[in-house]
Amino acid sequence: MFASNEEARGKRLIDLGLFTAVRDNLDDDVRCEYMAAVKWIKTVGRDIKHWKKNARLFAGRGITRCSLANQPKTIDFVDLCFGLKIDELANEQLDGFLY
């Protein structure tokens, strides 16, 4: 289930009827877990994979938040593979939301 409509945005995961174990910090609006709206601007099929062995590309594993701020090789690789300009997209504002 994704926050695909306005009613789901800004609500706690546990209040959306999802099967989840997210129950930490329910009484703390700042530390509680929330869904984030995502607008996918480019997608590929599962059979299409982009990787360059030994290219020192960033690949965070087992983390929920990471930054590409100091990863110019990875940004260039993604731009090339997907025909994007990540640095421009990172500052773009659409429909009143930052994506």
PyRosetta script that sets phi, psi and omega in degrees:
from pyrosetta import init, pose_from_sequence

init()
pose = pose_from_sequence("MFASNEEARGKRLIDLGLFTAVRDNLDDDVRCEYMAAVKWIKTVGRDIKHWKKNARLFAGRGITRCSLANQPKTIDFVDLCFGLKIDELANEQLDGFLY")
pose.set_psi(1, 130.3)
pose.set_omega(1, -179.2)
pose.set_phi(2, -118.9)
pose.set_psi(2, 156.2)
pose.set_omega(2, 177.9)
pose.set_phi(3, -77.3)
pose.set_psi(3, 74.6)
pose.set_omega(3, -175.9)
pose.set_phi(4, -92.0)
pose.set_psi(4, -3.6)
pose.set_omega(4, 178.1)
pose.set_phi(5, -132.5)
pose.set_psi(5, 165.2)
pose.set_omega(5, -175.4)
pose.set_phi(6, -62.7)
pose.set_psi(6, -33.3)
pose.set_omega(6, -176.6)
pose.set_phi(7, -65.7)
pose.set_psi(7, -28.5)
pose.set_omega(7, -178.0)
pose.set_phi(8, -82.7)
pose.set_psi(8, -20.3)
pose.set_omega(8, -176.6)
pose.set_phi(9, -70.0)
pose.set_psi(9, 137.0)
pose.set_omega(9, 176.9)
pose.set_phi(10, 80.3)
pose.set_psi(10, 5.1)
pose.set_omega(10, 179.8)
pose.set_phi(11, -100.0)
pose.set_psi(11, 155.4)
pose.set_omega(11, 177.3)
pose.set_phi(12, -68.3)
pose.set_psi(12, 143.2)
pose.set_omega(12, 179.1)
pose.set_phi(13, -55.1)
pose.set_psi(13, -40.2)
pose.set_omega(13, -176.6)
pose.set_phi(14, -65.2)
pose.set_psi(14, -24.5)
pose.set_omega(14, 179.9)
pose.set_phi(15, -84.6)
pose.set_psi(15, -4.3)
pose.set_omega(15, -178.2)
pose.set_phi(16, -95.5)
pose.set_psi(16, 2.9)
pose.set_omega(16, 178.4)
pose.set_phi(17, 75.5)
pose.set_psi(17, 21.1)
pose.set_omega(17, 178.6)
pose.set_phi(18, -80.4)
pose.set_psi(18, 150.0)
pose.set_omega(18, 172.8)
pose.set_phi(19, -81.4)
pose.set_psi(19, 101.0)
pose.set_omega(19, -175.5)
pose.set_phi(20, -151.4)
pose.set_psi(20, 154.8)
pose.set_omega(20, 177.2)
pose.set_phi(21, -101.3)
pose.set_psi(21, 14.1)
pose.set_omega(21, -178.3)
pose.set_phi(22, -75.6)
pose.set_psi(22, 100.5)
pose.set_omega(22, 180.0)
pose.set_phi(23, -132.9)
pose.set_psi(23, -1.0)
pose.set_omega(23, 179.9)
pose.set_phi(24, -69.9)
pose.set_psi(24, 142.7)
pose.set_omega(24, 172.8)
pose.set_phi(25, 61.1)
pose.set_psi(25, 32.6)
pose.set_omega(25, -179.7)
pose.set_phi(26, -63.6)
pose.set_psi(26, -24.4)
pose.set_omega(26, -179.2)
pose.set_phi(27, -94.3)
pose.set_psi(27, 10.0)
pose.set_omega(27, -177.6)
pose.set_phi(28, -126.1)
pose.set_psi(28, 105.1)
pose.set_omega(28, -177.0)
pose.set_phi(29, -62.7)
pose.set_psi(29, -25.3)
pose.set_omega(29, -179.3)
pose.set_phi(30, -80.2)
pose.set_psi(30, -43.5)
pose.set_omega(30, -175.2)
pose.set_phi(31, -93.3)
pose.set_psi(31, -6.2)
pose.set_omega(31, -179.9)
pose.set_phi(32, -69.2)
pose.set_psi(32, 153.0)
pose.set_omega(32, -179.6)
pose.set_phi(33, -82.4)
pose.set_psi(33, 136.5)
pose.set_omega(33, 177.9)
pose.set_phi(34, -130.3)
pose.set_psi(34, 155.8)
pose.set_omega(34, 174.0)
pose.set_phi(35, -80.6)
pose.set_psi(35, 154.4)
pose.set_omega(35, 176.8)
pose.set_phi(36, -122.8)
pose.set_psi(36, 134.7)
pose.set_omega(36, 177.4)
pose.set_phi(37, -71.9)
pose.set_psi(37, 137.0)
pose.set_omega(37, 179.7)
pose.set_phi(38, -130.2)
pose.set_psi(38, 131.2)
pose.set_omega(38, 173.8)
pose.set_phi(39, -109.1)
pose.set_psi(39, 110.5)
pose.set_omega(39, -179.4)
pose.set_phi(40, -78.5)
pose.set_psi(40, 117.4)
pose.set_omega(40, -177.8)
pose.set_phi(41, -96.4)
pose.set_psi(41, -16.2)
pose.set_omega(41, 179.4)
pose.set_phi(42, -151.1)
pose.set_psi(42, 129.7)
pose.set_omega(42, 176.7)
pose.set_phi(43, -134.1)
pose.set_psi(43, 157.0)
pose.set_omega(43, 175.5)
pose.set_phi(44, -135.7)
pose.set_psi(44, 161.1)
pose.set_omega(44, 178.0)
pose.set_phi(45, -68.3)
pose.set_psi(45, 161.3)
pose.set_omega(45, -179.6)
pose.set_phi(46, -62.3)
pose.set_psi(46, -24.4)
pose.set_omega(46, -178.3)
pose.set_phi(47, -79.3)
pose.set_psi(47, -10.8)
pose.set_omega(47, 179.6)
pose.set_phi(48, -97.2)
pose.set_psi(48, 120.0)
pose.set_omega(48, -179.0)
pose.set_phi(49, -125.4)
pose.set_psi(49, 139.7)
pose.set_omega(49, 178.3)
pose.set_phi(50, -119.6)
pose.set_psi(50, 117.7)
pose.set_omega(50, 176.5)
pose.set_phi(51, -157.6)
pose.set_psi(51, 147.3)
pose.set_omega(51, 178.3)
pose.set_phi(52, -129.0)
pose.set_psi(52, 107.6)
pose.set_omega(52, -176.1)
pose.set_phi(53, -61.2)
pose.set_psi(53, 138.2)
pose.set_omega(53, 177.7)
pose.set_phi(54, 58.4)
pose.set_psi(54, 28.7)
pose.set_omega(54, 180.0)
pose.set_phi(55, -97.7)
pose.set_psi(55, 3.4)
pose.set_omega(55, -179.6)
pose.set_phi(56, 58.0)
pose.set_psi(56, 42.0)
pose.set_omega(56, 176.4)
pose.set_phi(57, -81.7)
pose.set_psi(57, 148.5)
pose.set_omega(57, 179.7)
pose.set_phi(58, -75.0)
pose.set_psi(58, 131.2)
pose.set_omega(58, 177.0)
pose.set_phi(59, -144.5)
pose.set_psi(59, 87.7)
pose.set_omega(59, 178.9)
pose.set_phi(60, -71.7)
pose.set_psi(60, 133.0)
pose.set_omega(60, -179.7)
pose.set_phi(61, -124.1)
pose.set_psi(61, 137.4)
pose.set_omega(61, 176.5)
pose.set_phi(62, 70.1)
pose.set_psi(62, 22.0)
pose.set_omega(62, 178.5)
pose.set_phi(63, -124.8)
pose.set_psi(63, 153.6)
pose.set_omega(63, -179.0)
pose.set_phi(64, -102.1)
pose.set_psi(64, -11.4)
pose.set_omega(64, -179.4)
pose.set_phi(65, -144.7)
pose.set_psi(65, 135.3)
pose.set_omega(65, 178.0)
pose.set_phi(66, -151.7)
pose.set_psi(66, 171.3)
pose.set_omega(66, -177.5)
pose.set_phi(67, -129.6)
pose.set_psi(67, 141.2)
pose.set_omega(67, 173.8)
pose.set_phi(68, -101.3)
pose.set_psi(68, 12.2)
pose.set_omega(68, -175.0)
pose.set_phi(69, -54.5)
pose.set_psi(69, -38.3)
pose.set_omega(69, -178.6)
pose.set_phi(70, -113.6)
pose.set_psi(70, 35.2)
pose.set_omega(70, -177.8)
pose.set_phi(71, -125.5)
pose.set_psi(71, 61.3)
pose.set_omega(71, -175.9)
pose.set_phi(72, -61.7)
pose.set_psi(72, -33.7)
pose.set_omega(72, 178.8)
pose.set_phi(73, -64.6)
pose.set_psi(73, -42.2)
pose.set_omega(73, 179.5)
pose.set_phi(74, -67.1)
pose.set_psi(74, -42.2)
pose.set_omega(74, 178.5)
pose.set_phi(75, -61.4)
pose.set_psi(75, -45.5)
pose.set_omega(75, 178.7)
pose.set_phi(76, -62.1)
pose.set_psi(76, -40.4)
pose.set_omega(76, 179.9)
pose.set_phi(77, -63.8)
pose.set_psi(77, -46.0)
pose.set_omega(77, 179.1)
pose.set_phi(78, -65.1)
pose.set_psi(78, -43.1)
pose.set_omega(78, 176.9)
pose.set_phi(79, -56.0)
pose.set_psi(79, -45.7)
pose.set_omega(79, -178.3)
pose.set_phi(80, -66.5)
pose.set_psi(80, -48.2)
pose.set_omega(80, -176.5)
pose.set_phi(81, -66.8)
pose.set_psi(81, -35.3)
pose.set_omega(81, -174.3)
pose.set_phi(82, -109.1)
pose.set_psi(82, 0.3)
pose.set_omega(82, 179.8)
pose.set_phi(83, 65.1)
pose.set_psi(83, 41.4)
pose.set_omega(83, -177.1)
pose.set_phi(84, -117.6)
pose.set_psi(84, 171.2)
pose.set_omega(84, 170.6)
pose.set_phi(85, -129.4)
pose.set_psi(85, 87.5)
pose.set_omega(85, -173.6)
pose.set_phi(86, -57.8)
pose.set_psi(86, -39.9)
pose.set_omega(86, -178.4)
pose.set_phi(87, -61.7)
pose.set_psi(87, -34.4)
pose.set_omega(87, 177.0)
pose.set_phi(88, -74.8)
pose.set_psi(88, -41.3)
pose.set_omega(88, -179.7)
pose.set_phi(89, -65.5)
pose.set_psi(89, -32.4)
pose.set_omega(89, -177.1)
pose.set_phi(90, -62.1)
pose.set_psi(90, -24.8)
pose.set_omega(90, -178.2)
pose.set_phi(91, -108.6)
pose.set_psi(91, 4.7)
pose.set_omega(91, -177.4)
pose.set_phi(92, -79.0)
pose.set_psi(92, 138.2)
pose.set_omega(92, 177.5)
pose.set_phi(93, -115.5)
pose.set_psi(93, 125.3)
pose.set_omega(93, -179.0)
pose.set_phi(94, -125.8)
pose.set_psi(94, 138.2)
pose.set_omega(94, 174.4)
pose.set_phi(95, 50.0)
pose.set_psi(95, 33.2)
pose.set_omega(95, 177.6)
pose.set_phi(96, 80.0)
pose.set_psi(96, -0.9)
pose.set_omega(96, 179.5)
pose.set_phi(97, -119.0)
pose.set_psi(97, 147.0)
pose.set_omega(97, 170.4)
pose.set_phi(98, -86.9)
pose.set_psi(98, 127.2)
pose.set_omega(98, -179.7)
pose.set_phi(99, -108.4)
pose.dump_pdb("model.pdb")
